[in-house]
Amino acid sequence: MYNVRVDDQVRRSWSGRGRERWRTSHAELALKIPGIPALRTEPLGGGPLGSERTYDGTVDCWFDDRASFEAAWQSPSGRH
């Protein structure tokens, strides 16, 4: 397995409902990219005091191998 972790920035103005959409319908779109058999989204709470974190959550995508990963991002679904 080949794992890719992406730090994702969710709009700060999104309410809990927007974050849920990120975890559900956005994830469903990502799963349509060829070669992604599974993914996990993890929204993050507020950072530590004084933190300057530039992302709001992480997305882990699994692929069979690096070639599958590269092919996925070259597909029409992967480019959008």
C-alpha positions in Angstrom: 0.0 0.0 0.0 1.1 3.6 -0.7 -0.3 6.3 1.6 -0.6 10.0 0.9 -1.5 12.5 3.6 -2.8 15.9 2.5 -3.2 18.8 4.8 -6.5 20.4 3.7 -7.7 23.9 4.4 -11.5 24.1 5.0 -13.1 27.6 4.7 -12.9 29.1 8.2 -16.5 30.4 7.6 -17.9 26.9 7.3 -20.1 25.8 10.2 -20.2 22.3 11.5 -22.5 21.5 8.5 -19.8 22.6 6.1 -17.2 20.5 7.8 -19.6 17.5 7.6 -20.0 18.1 3.8 -16.2 18.1 3.5 -16.2 14.7 5.3 -19.0 13.2 3.2 -19.8 14.5 -0.2 -16.3 15.8 -0.8 -14.9 12.4 0.2 -17.4 10.7 -2.1 -16.0 12.7 -5.0 -12.5 11.8 -4.1 -13.4 8.1 -4.1 -14.4 8.4 -7.7 -10.8 9.1 -8.6 -9.5 5.8 -10.1 -7.1 3.9 -7.9 -8.3 5.3 -4.5 -9.8 2.3 -2.7 -10.0 4.1 0.6 -9.5 7.4 2.3 -9.9 9.0 5.8 -10.7 12.6 6.6 -9.8 14.0 10.0 -10.9 17.5 10.8 -8.8 19.2 13.4 -10.0 21.3 16.3 -8.5 24.6 17.3 -4.7 24.6 17.4 -2.7 25.3 20.5 -2.6 28.8 21.8 -0.3 30.8 19.5 -0.5 28.1 16.8 -0.3 29.3 13.2 -1.5 26.0 11.6 -2.5 26.7 8.0 -4.8 23.7 7.6 -8.0 22.5 9.2 -7.9 18.8 8.6 -6.0 16.0 7.0 -7.0 13.5 4.3 -5.3 10.1 4.0 -5.6 8.3 0.7 -4.4 4.8 0.1 -3.2 3.4 -3.2 -1.9 0.0 -4.3 1.4 1.6 -5.2 3.1 4.8 -6.3 2.3 4.1 -10.0 -1.4 4.0 -9.0 -1.1 7.3 -7.1 0.5 9.0 -10.1 -2.1 7.7 -12.5 -4.9 8.8 -10.3 -3.8 12.4 -10.3 -3.4 12.3 -14.1 -7.0 11.1 -14.6 -9.8 13.6 -15.4 -11.3 13.1 -11.9 -8.0 13.6 -10.3 -7.3 16.9 -12.0 -10.5 18.6 -10.7 
